[in-house]
Amino acid sequence: MIEPIVVIKAFDKFKVGTVMDVTNSGSVKLYQVKTEDGRVYDDVKVNDFKSLVYIHKSITNSFLKNKK
């Protein structure tokens, strides 16, 4: 399960965002993420390093640990 607050990498920049929606596409979950700057990214996968936009799970976990 992914946290409601995530860190995404979008076009070589890290951004903090909120998961707005989750859809299942076969065996893959696709997320809709709204970042702090108001942009909405659709069909975002977790750790899809080949993609231009993806949720970076390890950085998200570190970010959330440091926020506590």
MARKOLMI-553172 format. One record per residue: x, y, z of N, C-alpha, C in turn; residue in one letter. Coordinates in steps of 0.2 Angstrom, whole numbers, padded with zeros to 4 digits, always signed. Layout:
XYZXYZXYZA ...
end
This chain:
+0004-0006+0000+0000+0000+0000+0004+0006+0000M +0003+0011-0004+0007+0017-0005+0004+0022+0000I +0008+0026+0003+0005+0032+0007+0002+0037+0003E -0003+0041+0007-0006+0046+0003-0002+0052+0001P +0004+0053+0005+0009+0058+0003+0015+0054+0000I +0017+0056-0006+0022+0053-0010+0027+0058-0012V +0033+0055-0014+0038+0059-0017+0038+0056-0024V +0037+0061-0029+0038+0058-0036+0044+0062-0039I +0047+0058-0045+0052+0061-0049+0048+0063-0055K +0048+0069-0057+0045+0071-0063+0050+0075-0067A +0052+0072-0073+0056+0076-0077+0063+0078-0074F +0066+0073-0070+0072+0074-0066+0072+0079-0060D +0066+0080-0058+0065+0085-0052+0061+0081-0047K +0062+0081-0041+0058+0078-0035+0053+0083-0033F +0047+0080-0032+0041+0084-0030+0037+0080-0025K +0035+0084-0020+0030+0081-0015+0023+0081-0017V +0019+0076-0017+0012+0076-0019+0008+0072-0015G +0001+0072-0017-0004+0068-0013-0007+0064-0018T -0008+0057-0016-0012+0053-0021-0019+0055-0021V -0022+0056-0027-0029+0058-0027-0033+0052-0029M -0030+0047-0033-0034+0042-0035-0030+0036-0037D -0032+0030-0036-0028+0024-0038-0033+0019-0043V -0030+0017-0048-0034+0012-0053-0029+0006-0054T -0033+0001-0055-0029-0006-0056-0029-0007-0064N -0023-0008-0067-0023-0009-0074-0019-0016-0074S -0023-0021-0074-0020-0028-0074-0017-0029-0068G -0010-0031-0068-0007-0032-0062-0003-0026-0059S -0004-0020-0062-0001-0014-0060-0006-0009-0058V -0004-0005-0052-0008+0000-0050-0005+0007-0053K -0010+0011-0055-0008+0017-0058-0011+0023-0053L -0007+0028-0052-0009+0033-0047-0010+0040-0050Y -0015+0044-0048-0015+0051-0050-0013+0055-0044Q -0008+0059-0045-0004+0062-0040-0005+0070-0041V -0006+0074-0036-0007+0081-0037-0001+0084-0032K +0004+0087-0036+0010+0090-0032+0008+0096-0029T +0013+0099-0025+0012+0105-0021+0011+0111-0026E +0014+0111-0032+0014+0116-0036+0007+0116-0040D +0003+0111-0038-0004+0111-0041-0005+0107-0048G +0001+0104-0050+0000+0100-0056-0002+0093-0054R -0006+0090-0059-0009+0083-0058-0006+0079-0063V -0003+0073-0061+0000+0068-0065-0004+0062-0065Y -0006+0060-0071-0010+0054-0071-0006+0047-0073D -0008+0042-0071-0005+0035-0073+0002+0035-0071D +0003+0037-0065+0010+0036-0062+0011+0030-0058V +0016+0026-0060+0018+0020-0057+0023+0021-0051K +0024+0016-0047+0029+0016-0042+0036+0013-0045V +0041+0016-0044+0048+0014-0045+0048+0012-0053N +0045+0015-0057+0046+0014-0064+0051+0019-0067D +0057+0017-0066+0063+0021-0067+0064+0023-0074F +0061+0019-0079+0061+0021-0086+0057+0027-0088K +0052+0028-0084+0047+0033-0085+0049+0040-0083S +0046+0045-0086+0048+0052-0085+0045+0054-0078L +0040+0051-0076+0036+0053-0070+0035+0046-0066V +0037+0046-0060+0036+0040-0056+0036+0041-0049Y +0033+0037-0045+0033+0038-0037+0040+0034-0035I +0044+0038-0032+0050+0035-0029+0049+0033-0022H +0048+0026-0021+0046+0023-0015+0051+0024-0009K +0058+0023-0011+0062+0023-0005+0063+0031-0003S +0063+0035-0007+0063+0042-0005+0057+0044-0002I +0051+0042-0004+0045+0043+0000+0045+0041+0007T +0048+0035+0008+0049+0032+0014+0053+0036+0019N +0059+0038+0016+0063+0042+0020+0060+0049+0022S +0057+0052+0017+0053+0058+0018+0048+0058+0024F +0044+0053+0023+0039+0052+0029+0042+0050+0035L +0048+0047+0036+0051+0045+0042+0054+0052+0045K +0056+0056+0041+0059+0062+0044+0054+0067+0046N +0048+0067+0043+0042+0071+0045+0039+0070+0052K +0040+0064+0054+0038+0062+0061+0041+0065+0066K 
end
